[in-house]
Structure formats: structure tokens, C-alpha cells
Amino acid sequence: MKKLYAIIIIMFYLSSAYARDPVSEKFITAAQKASPSVVSIQVFVIENGHYRKVGYASGTILSSKGYVVTNYHVVSKGAVYQINLADGTECEIESFSDGSIYIMDEKTDIALLKIRHPAGMPLQAIEFEDEKVYPGQWVMAIGNPFGLQQSVTGGIVSSVGRSDIGFADIEDYIQTDVPINPGNSGGPLVSLNGKLVGINTAIRTQTGGYQGISFAIPASIVKQVVGELIHYGRVRRGWLGFLVQEKFIKDGTQTQVEVISVVEGSPASRAGIEVGDIVRRVDGVNIKKISDLVKSIHAKQVGSPIELVIARDGQLMTYNFVLHEKTTAKKYNQWLNTLQSGYGITVDDSRNGVVIVEVHQFGLAYNVLKKGDIIQSIDGIRIASLHDVIAVLKKNNGVIQNCIVLRSGRAIRCSFNSQEIE
């Protein structure tokens, strides 16, 4: 009896000590605060009149008005979505003004949906963290890995500002060792204050499961992109109008960013930026990689001033711009829209000819054509301007069999089955 009493006393003290553990209490409190703002998303396609589930993911409520952020790669898989709150309540999905179920920004892999509670009850929005995120900081992920609702995992921030990962065009990821698995995409990464520091978006894995390297879109980018989507239905981005490539210098371990094409009529063209110029700094920030340049420019809003320092023939030259959104309405006709939606490429006139300015991840041309390629011919017809591109597409009813592009001084024949270097 004394032994039993002693065991009870020990267990009591152990449980009391655990309950008073300040670190555990922080995790528990943070999870309880953030969890009501996390939803589960099931993605369906319609086949032969029946619904077939093709994926599951997470979403994060950003506003009491019902705006939910998730990843574009999640919603792009299907056409019908079922969204459930943390308590299991299925929510109704509202269409946007253009009739679409979601609006998105493919460059950052962010999508926005809008939901409402069936009983008209208010939705709990997550709070944004005001403090910066630092390597070594404790964070948590809340989501639905493998469809398991309201799972909480924890870890530390491994690094910030990660880019060149290959998940999106604009990358500035928070890297963590928080266990993230399929189904976590779109869920929040939260601080121990229970506030949003990022949206979990991807894992680096060879098996399809968690291997200790996870990535989240920073809350600052989420806030900027979502704000643009809500107010404009798209993300307005300023542009300068030149394309670049990375070149190795010195011992082959460092790179610099070289201008390889200048879009005709662009701000860069009017200012006198030339092919071969080396981009040194943007607003005082040193530029060593393309991702440095992308982050420096796209972090600024339309209408912002920007200072660009380039090197030419051993001389530094400074250019000052005001970022304006690119005007493309006059060039966006049926056939160029077909080129973009079907093949995933956007083209424009440059001093050197028709240049590929965008290659989208989900298009037929992905991994075949590259940004900066100069189109020499399409299906054997010489290409010198956008008018030539439109004429070929019109003749072929929007279908391209092959093309020849100029890439780094080499002519490359490309089809959508193979590539040959001529």
C-alpha cells in the first residue's frame, strides 16, 4: 500500500511538472490559438458524371470575410472542392466576381478562395506575426497530412531566403525541419505566439514523404499577394523589360547576372540598357544570382522608384526607374493567349527578335523551352516578330510541332518529344 501511495505521489509531481513546462505550454497555447483558422480541402474532378477525389490539402483563413489562402498547385488539380472547418463543419464556397471559384498567382504558387459558414457564424482569421523569423526559432505546422485533419507538428527554422528550389518563379522560402507531408500544403506555419509566419508549400524529398527539409512562403509575401488578388483580381508587378542569365566568374564558384535580351519599347530599352550589361546592385542590394534580382524587383509595388546599377566595359552606370505594370492588352490576341494557356510560354519582341519571357511550370513547353530563348523559326517558318508568331499559330490552328531557338549562341531544334542541338 505504501509503494502504491509513493507511485501515485511521484506520478502526481511528474504530471504537475509537465503541466508547468513553459515550452510545452507555449506549443499548446499556440496550437489552440491557430487551429480554428485552418481548414481541410478535398479536391475532386468530374468523370462520367461522378466525383473522383484527386487530392487533399490545407487552407488558412486570413479574413473574417472568409478569404482562404492555399497553394495553386493544390487547386489546379481539380474543379470541385470541399472545405471543412476545424470542427468538421462543411463550408459553402463563394464565386468571385468573374465567376471563378478561386483566383491565383502562379508565380508564387498562391491561390485564394472565399467561403462562408452555412449557419452564418463568423470565421476565425489567423493573425500575422509582426516579428521577423530567424534560423533556430521554434515554429509549428498545422494541417491535414495524408488527409489526417488538424495535425500539429513542430520544429525549428533552418534557414530563410531560400531560392532556386524550383517550386515557383518567385521564391523566398522559409526552410524548416518541421515534418510536412502531402496534405500540409496551404496550411500555416506559426510562431509560438500562434501567429502566421508562412504558408507551408513544399517538401524536398526523394520518396514523397518527409525527409527533414520543408519550405514555406513567408507571411510578408502572402499578405502582399493576397492583397493584390483581393483588390485587383491579379498581382500587379512592375517590370523593367530585360532578361538575364547567370555567368560564372573567377574560380567558377561565384556568379554574376548578365543581360541577354532587352524587350523592345520597355523601360530598360528606353533607358539604354544593353545586352551584355552586368547587373551589380538594385537599391543598394548586391546582385549575384537571378533570384537576388527577382526578389529585389518583385518585392516592390507598382509605382515604386528603383535604382539599378550595372557594369559595362569596366564602368559602373546608374539608372533610375519607376516601376510600372506591363501593358500587354494590345498584344494579347486569341493566338498568343492560346500559346500561353496551352504551351505555357509568353513571348515578346526584343532587339534580337522574338524572345520567350516566361515559361510556366504547367505548360507543354516546360523543360523544353527556356526563358531568354530567341525564336528563330516555328515549323520551318522564319520568325522575326510577334506578327510572324501569330501568323504561324493562326495557320496551324494553335498547334506547334517544333521550333528552332537561339540559346547561349547555339541553335537548338525543339519538339515536345525531344531536343536536338544543331
N, C-alpha and C positions, 0 to 999 in steps of 0.2 A: 504494500500500500504506500509506503514511504517512497519507493522507487517510482511508482506511478505518479505520485504527487510531484516529485522532483522533475520528472519528464514534462509534466504539464506546465510547471513554473518556467522551465527552460524554453519550451515552445512559445509560451506567452511573451517572454522577453525577446525572443528572436523575432516573433511576428511584430511586436511593438517597434523593435529597432528597424525592421524592414519598412514598416509603415512610415517611419520618420526619416527614412533615407531621402535626403533632399534631391538627389539626382533622379531617383525613381519618381518622386513626386512631380518634378518638372516634366518628365516624359508623360506621365499620366494626365496631368493638367493640360498640357499642350494637345495631346490626342483628343481629349474630351472637348476642347475648345474648337478644334479644326474639323473634326469628323462630321458634324452636321452639314458642312459645306461641300462634302464630297459625294458625288453621285456615281452610280454604275451605269454604263452604257452598253447595250447589246445591239449589234449591227446585223441587219438582215438584207438579203436580196430576194427578189421575187422571181421564182422559176415555175413556169407552168401553172400560174395562179396560186402557188403556195410560197410561204415564207421559209427561207433557209438561213439559219444563223451562220454568219461568216466571221464573226469576231466579237470580242468584248473588250471593254476598256473602262477608263475612269474619266470623270469630268470634275471641274471645280467651279462652284457658284461664286461669281465675282460681284454680283449686284442683287439687291433685294428685288429688282425688277425681273430677275430670272435669267440673266445672261450667264451662260455656262461655257467655260473655255475647255477645249480638249485639243488633241493633235489632228491635223489634217489627214495624216496617213491612216488615222482610225476611221474617220467618217467617209473617206474616199473609197473605202472597200464596199460600201453598200448603198442602199437607197431608203431603207426604213430603219428607224431607231426606237428603242425602248429605253427610257431613262427612269431610274428609280432613286429615290432619296435614301438617306442612310437608314431610315426606319422601314424601308421597303415600299413606301408609297410610290406608285407609278404616276409620273407627271405627264401633263399634256405638253406637246411641243407646238410652239407658235411659229408661223412662217414670217419671214422678213418681208419688207415692202415689195421686193421684186418677186415674191412667191417662193423663194428658195428656203430650204429647211435650215441651211447653215450658210454662213459667209466665211471666207478663209483667206489666209495669206500663205501661199505655198512656199515663199522664200524662207519663212521662219517655221513652217510646219504647224501653224496655229489655226484653229477653226473655232468659230463661235456659234453656239445655238442659243435658243431662248425657250424657257419652259415656264409653266405656271402650275401651282398646286391645285389639284382638282377641287379641293374644298375652299380655295381662295385664301388659304393661310399664308402668312409671309414666309419667304425663303431666307435662310441664314447665309449671308455672304461672308467669305473669308476675309480677314484683314491682311493688308500688305505690310510686310516688315519694312521699317524705316532704316534699320541699320544695315551696313554692308556685311557681306558674307566673307569669311576668311577660312583658309585651309586650317584644318584641325577643329573646326566648330562642329558641335553636335547638331544633327538635323534628323528629321523623320519623314518618311513617305507614307501616305495614306492612300489606299486604292483597292483594286479588285484583281490581284494577280491570279491568273488562271480561272477567273470568274468567282474567286472567293471574296465575298463582299466585306468591306470595311476591315481590311488587314492593315496593320501598322508595323512598319519595320524601321530600324534606326541605324545610324552610323555617323561618319564624320565627312566633312567636305575634304576631298582630296586635293582639288585644285580649282581655280576659277579662270575664266577667259579662254577656255579650250576652244580651238577652232581646227579647221582642216580635218574634221572627223568624217565627213562625207554623208551626213544625215540631211542637211539642208543647205540652201545657198548662203544664208546668213547665219553664222554660228558664233556664239559667245557663251558656251555652256559652262554650267557648274558641274564639275565631276565629283562624284561621291562614291563611297563604298557601301551605300545603303542598298540592301537587296531589292532589286527591281526586276520584275518578270513580265511576260506578256499579260496584259490586262491592267498594268500600272500606268500605262501611257495616258496622259491627260490629268492624272491626279496630282495633288500638291506635294511639294517638298516644303516642309515647315520648320521654323526655328523652334527652340524650346519655349518661346513665347506663344507658340500656337499660331504664328503668323506666316503668310506666304513668302517664301524666298525664291521659289521657282516652280515650274511645271515639269514633272517627270516625262521624259520623251523617248529615251532610247537606252539600250544597253550595248556594250561591246562584248560580243560572245561568239564562240565557235560551235556551241552546242544548242543555242536557242534559249538557254537558261542563264541564271545569274552567275557571273564569274568575278564579281568584285569591282567592276567598272561600270558606273551608271552616269547618265547625263540628264541635266535639267535645264530648261530655258529660264534664264534669270527673270525675276519678277519685274524688273525695270523694262525689259523688252516686252513682256506680256502686257504690262499696263499701256505702253506706247502703242503696240499693235492693236490691242482690243479697242482702245480709244479711237483710233483711226477707222477701224471696222464699224464701230457703232455710229460714228458721225458721218462717214463718207461712203461706207459700204466697201471700201478698199483701203489699202495702205498707200498713202501718197509718199513718194520718195523722190528726193532731189537727185539730179544726175548731172554729170559733167560732160559725158559723151566721149569717153575713150576707153579702150580695152587694154589690158595689161597681161604680162606673163612674168613669172619668177625666173631669174637667172642666177646661177651660182657664181660667186666671186671668191677671190683669194684662194684659200686652200680647198675650196669645194664644199665647205660646211656652212657657209653663210650665203644668203640670197639677197638680191635686190629686185625691185619691181620696175619693169621696163614697159613703156607704152608701145603697143604693137599695132594699134589701129585707132584712128580718130574719126568719129562719126561726122559726116558732112552736115554743116549747119548747126552743130552742137555748141554749147558754151565753150568747150575746150577748143573746137575748131576756130571759133571767132576770136578767142584769146591768143591763138598761135601755138598751142601745144603741138608738138611734132612727134612722129614715130621715132623711137629711139631714145626719147627723154626718159630719165630715171626719176621716179617719184621718191623724194627724200623725206618730206615731212607734210603732215596735214594738221593745221592748227597747233604746231609745235610738237606733235607726236611723231616720233621716228617711225618710218615705214620700212619694214624689212621683208614682209610677206604680203601676199594678196589679201589675206584675211585681215591684216592690220589696216589696209586701205579700205576694205569693205566696212569694217566696224566703225572706222573714223567717219566715213561719209554717211552711212545709213543710221548712225546714232543721232544725226542732226535732222531737225524737222524742216519741211519745205519753208523757204523764206529766210533760212539762217545764213549768215555770212560764213565763208570758209576760206582759209588761206592755204594755198598749195605751193610747196617749194620743190622745184625739180632741178636736176643737174643735166647740163647739156654742154658737151665739149669742154668739160672741166670747170664750167661756170655754174654757180647757183642762181636760179631765177625764181622770183616770187610772183604768184598770180593770186588775185583776189576775186572770188565769185560770190554770188548769192544763189543758193540752191533753189532751183525751180523744178516743178514736176514736168516730166517729159510730155510734150503734146504729140499724141500719136493718132488722133482721130482721123486726120486726112489720109493716113496710110493704112488704116485698118479697114480693108475691104473683105469681101467674102473669102477670097483665096488665101490671104495672109492669115485670117482667122483660122482657116482650115489647117494651114501649115502649123500654127501654134497649138491648136487643140489636138490634132492627130499625131503630128511628129514631135511636138514639144519644143519647137525651136522658134525663136524670134529673130528676124533679120532686119538690117538697116543699111542704107547707103553710107559708105565711107570713102575716104580719099583713095583707097586701094581697090575699091569695088564693093560688092555686097558682102557684108560681114555678119556672122552669126553672133548676136549679142546675148542670147540666153539659150540654154539647153536645159529643159525641165526634166526632172527625175522620172516622171511617169509617161514620157513620150516615147514614140518608136525610135527616135534618133538618139536616145540616151545611150552612152557608151559607144556610139558610132561617130557622131559629130561632137566638136568641142567649141566652147566659147572662143571667139577670135579667129575661127576658120574663115577664109575668104573663098566664097563660092566661085569657081571657075566655069563650071557647066552643070546642067541638070539634064539627065537622059540624052547626052550628046549635044545639047543646045548651049551655045556660049552665053554666059551670064555677065552683064556689065552693069546692070542697075536693077532696082526693085521692079521696074516695069517688065523687065525680062523674066523675072521670077514669076510675076503674076501671069504673064502670057503662057509660060510653060504649065503652070498649075491649071489654068483655065483649059488649055488644050488637052491635058491628061486627066481632067476632072478631079484634080486634087491629089493624084497619086504620083509618087516619085519612085522610080526603080533604082536609080543610082545617081551619084553626083561626083564631081571631082572638086576637091577643095585644096587650097594652099595653106599648109600648116608648117610654121617654122622653116619656111623656104622650100618645103618639099610638097610635090603634088601627090595627093592621096586620093585614090579612087574608092569610094564608099558605097556599099549597098547596105541593106538592112539584114543581110545574112553574113556578109564578110567584108573585109577591108584588104586592099592591096596597095602597097607603096610602089608607085611607078618610078 
